[in-house]
Amino acid sequence: MFKMQSILSKLRTGLGMRSSAAVSIAIVAIIAAPYLSTSDQLKWTLWLSFGVAALSLSFIWGKVGIFSFGQNAIFGLGAYGYAIFSLNLFPITGETGSALLIAGVVGAAFAALLGYVMFYGRVGDVYLSVLTLAVTLILYTVMSSTAGPEYRIGKALLGGFNGMPGLPPLVLWLPGFGSTELDFASLLQFAIGLAAVIYIVIAAISDSWIGKILDAIRENDTRMELLGYDIRYWKWFAFVVSGFVAGIGGGLFAAWGTFTNPSLFSLSQAAMVIIWVMVGGRGSLAGAFVGVAVVQWVTDSADKIVSQQTPLILGITLIVTILVFPSGLVPSISRLLFRLKREPKGGPEHGVVAGAEEEKAAAAQAITDRENSLGQEEMRRGAGTLVTRSVSRSFGGLKVLQSINLEFGESPVHAIIGPNGAGKSTFFNVLTGRIPAEHGKIVLNRIDVTHLQSFQRARKGLGIKMQIPSIFQDISVGDSIALALRTLPKNERADRIDEVLRITGLTSKKDAPSSAISHGEQQWLEIAMVIAQNPSVILLDEPVAGMSQEEKRKTLKLIRTLARNHTIIVIEHDMAFVRALKAPVAMLHQGVVFRAGSFKEVCDDPEVIDVYLGRRSHAED
């Protein structure tokens, strides 16, 4: 007993709690498998193959936010991959384990091709779902039309709508035993072990730094691009991983039934994979298997109780599940158990205000220390230059930007002002590459970046704090800053995170979800991510919007500090703040540079007063 507890303890330490739980469940299931009836052994093997397919969708949908109707298509291709290669290789090798592995490779290869088209082609989320559904239906039509003897690959006849019966069962080559055909019990044990391994690998990816990147892309892919991440690659990577998993599931299905047919590509099967995941819980890896077990049990039971009414009963079950457990069975039950176990928070709240004031004072002191020191970490890159030449952009017939010619870099800080609708935020979006310029040239640090994408410009030294805080709502403050440290060695990140938190006054919020902090703190968090990113040119779009006077003073101090080694470009409506920047000002109006000069020169211009400031407010000022 003590030895078993020691083994489980080592498993928890080495694999993590949920992976060690998966191993424990798998061990128990493998031991119990031979004692099940033959029908139950076959049923659970089938369900496990479905569970692997559901796991592939749960990973990309819940982890990355990719809603694909095509996982059943990849599952089907995996089944056909196993069928074709087992028929051709088994007479030569005497085993079909390699065909199962090839099924995963087939799924990954197809996902790589389709994913490249979707993600590098910048297909939107809705169109992506439609595209994967269309591909699924195309495969259904194509595979159903391969009935003639001419449709063969080697010795494998594709069989058209009737499919490919009589496939070799799963035969493994085992050292010392040679080729061993798995009976029903052994096949179930193998399926349990295979599902557990896949679960552990996907869980390891999800819990790793790669998983944090994928979480952040799901949360806010725009911010991730602005931090220098190529989100196309990461989405493609996740899709390929899911394709390999779905392909393995399809191969296991074909080995289980020793047949495959085009029904795997049908619309009903595409919907079924989504139903499994929705019932079990999107993003819950264990929920994929739970969803399959629940839905398939309901389906089997419905057939016995009410003949020909399975879709109706299944639909009612899905509706009830969504209404009662909107996030799925496993996440809902997990949250309930967590609430029951959680100890009530108590204790006096006195000292909270004092602590907040102390943190503000510490942040102010940290900024002051910055002003008196040189060579700090975020100042390594040095100030940059940014030049626009005849930059123009229109939407339909509306000219939003018209031949914008501006140079930034001679002064450490630059300000851009103008009325609402003048084109200021569009100008920033064009600078960052979120919106392409129709005409003109953008030069960053003497490099033409006009045709570079957002993540490439970020890597060249451009950072931006957007008008509306662009943060990761469900990711902690500390992890959000860590994501901005893309190029910093891992062993240096912890100190750097603490340093940036101290500068921005967010030290006490390090472990808090970004959604739980105030609006002003969210503004500071976004600025903190930009600081951590260490760009040479920093764009700040209304950095003090919604801030208190004290927070504005802190922001002003920070901008002055950063301006010693960075070029800062600020869009702001708060004219008192713009005046305090003591920076050259460019005013945009109706998409053109209306005036440019010192703050006094621009604000004293009669036309600027009429267009933007207003004579009365100017006179009172």
Protein Blocks (a to p, Z undefined) as FASTA:
>chain_A
ZZmmmmmmmmmmmnojklmmmmmmmmmmmmmmmmpcfklmmmmmmmmmmmmmmmmmmmmm
mmnopacfklmmmmmmmmmmmmmmmmmmmmmnopaklmmmmmmmmmmmmmmmmmmmmmmn
opafklmmmmmmmmmmmmmmmmmmmmbfklcghjacgkimnopghiacdddddehklpad
ddfklmmmmmmmmmmmmmmmmmmmmmmmklmmmmmmmmommlmmmnopafklmmmmmmmm
mmmmmmmmmmmmmmmnopacfklmpmklmmmmmmmmmmnoghiaklmmmmmmmmmmmmmm
mmmmmghilmmmmmmmmmmmmmmmmnojklmmmmmmmmmmpccdedjfehklmmmmmmmm
mmmmmmmmmmmpghifklmnopaddddehiacdehjbcfbghiacdehjbmbdcdeddeh
ilmmmmmmmmnomaccfbdcddeehiafklpcfklmmmnopacddfbdcddfkbcfklmm
mmmmmmgcfklmmmmmmmmmmmnopmmmmmpcfklpcfklmmmmmmmmmmmnopabdcde
hklgoiafklmmmmmmmmmmmmmmpccddddfblmlmmmnopacdddeehiafbgcdfkl
mmmpmklmmmmnopmlmmmZZ
